[in-house]
Amino acid sequence: MENMEIERKWRVLELPEDLSQYDCIEMEQAYLNEHPTVRIRRENTDYFLTYKGISDNDISHTEYNLPITKEAFEHMLPKCDGRVIRKKRYVIPLDSGVLKAELDIFDEPFAPLMIVEVEFPSLEAADAFVAPSWFGEDVTHDRRFKNAVLAIDTSFDPKKFL
């Protein structure tokens, strides 16, 4: 399924209170290619192959998500480049539920990295968005915080960013 994804991302300044009240997705993902991005992902018990088109603005790109089987995921996993990313994603409503924050809390070797992403209906909405106080530095244009780069660039050390 094709989708135009418009998103911004931030490092997390502080965690929101009582994360247990929000939906949580256990994720595992790895990358077959960085440019264009080709990724496999497990979300709880669902599995996907994703293709992300190359973007010239870091905020928007075409994305195709194709469901795959657990067996296909397990077959492709050892063929991926770099490291496997494991994280918990909390889905937190914003603006009375109009938008949602996707808070990623990374497992080792990326811990204690925490990133929050927000997807928008338009570039104008993305530009006009005022981040909540618990969001930290905007890293939308910082390639080091792209999941594909985190996985493939094995020299990345999240502890340097504390």
N, C-alpha and C positions, 0 to 999 in steps of 0.2 A: 504494500500500500504506500503510495507517494504522499508526502507531507512536506510543506514548507515549514521548517523549524526556525523560529526567531527567538533567540534566548540570550540572556546575559548571565554572568556568574560572578560570585564574590567569595572571598575567603570568609570564614565565619569568625566574628568577633567574640560572641558568646552564644551558648546554646539556649534556645527557648526553654521555658519551664515545662516540666512534665511531658517529655517526648512520648511517653507511653499512650497518650491520648490520640496520637496520630497514626495513620496507616504506616506500616513499615514493610519494605520490600528487601529481601535478602538478594543481593546481586553478585554475580560473578561474570566478568567479561574479559575478552582478550581480542587482540587485533591481528588480522591477516595482512592489512595494508594501512599505511597512514595517509597517502595522497593518491587517489581519494581514500577516504576512510572506509574500511570494510571491517566490521566487528561482529563477533558472536557474543551473545549475552544470555545468561539465565536470570530470570526474575521469578523468585520462588520456584514454582514448578513449570513455568512457561519458558520457552526457548526461542531466540530470534537470531536471524542474520540481518545485519543492517548495513546499508550503503549510504554514505553521506557525501553529497556532491561537494566539489571544491568551492569555497567561498572567497570573495574578495573583500569582505568587510568584517569577518569574525563573528557577526551577529546572526546572519541568516544563511541557510543552505537547504538544498533539497535533501530529503531523507526518505529512504525506502526501508520499511521493516517487513521482513518476511518470516512467518513462523517456520520453525524447524523442529525436528524431533530431538529428544534427549540424546539418542544415539548419534545423530548428526553432530550435535554440539560436542559430545565426547570424542567423536572422530576428528573434528577440526581443532580441538583445543591444543593438542601437542604440536600442531603445525603453525601455531600463532607465534608472532615475534615478541620478544621481550618477556615481560612479567604479566601474570594474571592479576587483574584488579578484583578485589573482594571488598564489598562495602555494604552498609545498611543505608537505605534511602527512606527518609521520613517525608511524607507528603503533607505539607502544612498550608491550609487555606490562608489567602491574603485578600485584602480588599473585599470583605464579606463574601469570600468564595469565588470572586470573579477570576482571580489569579491564584496560582499555587506555587509555593516554594518547595523545591525538591532538595532537601538537605542530605548530603552524602557524607557519612562518617566512614572513613577508609580504615580497613584492616592493615596489618603489617604487609609489606614493608613500607606502606605509605602513611601509617599512623604516626603522628596524631593529626594528619591533614583532614580538614573539614571544608567542604565547598557547598555553597548553595546556588542553585540555578533557578531562574524564573523564565518561563516561556510566555511569549506575548502574541497577541493577534495581529500586530502590525509593527513596523519599524518606529512609527510615531509613538505608539504606546510604550515601546521599549525605551525610547529617548526621554519620554515624560515621566517614567517611573521613579518614585522616590523610595529608596530602600528603607526597610525598617531598621531600627536602632541596633538590632542584634547582628545585622549584616556587617561585614568588615570591608576591606579593600576590594574595589571592583577589579577583577582580573579577567574580564571578558577578552581583552586584547593581549593578554600575556600567555603566549603559547605554552609556557612551562606547565600551566594548569589545565591543559586539554588532556582528557583521559587517554587519547591515543599517544600523546607525547609522554605522559606519565608511564604508560606501559612499555613503550619502545625505548625510551631514553633511560637506561638502567643506572645512569649516573645521578639521577634526580634524588635529592635527599630532602624530604619535607621538613626535617628538623632544622634546616637552615632558615626556614621561614617563620619560626616561632617568635 
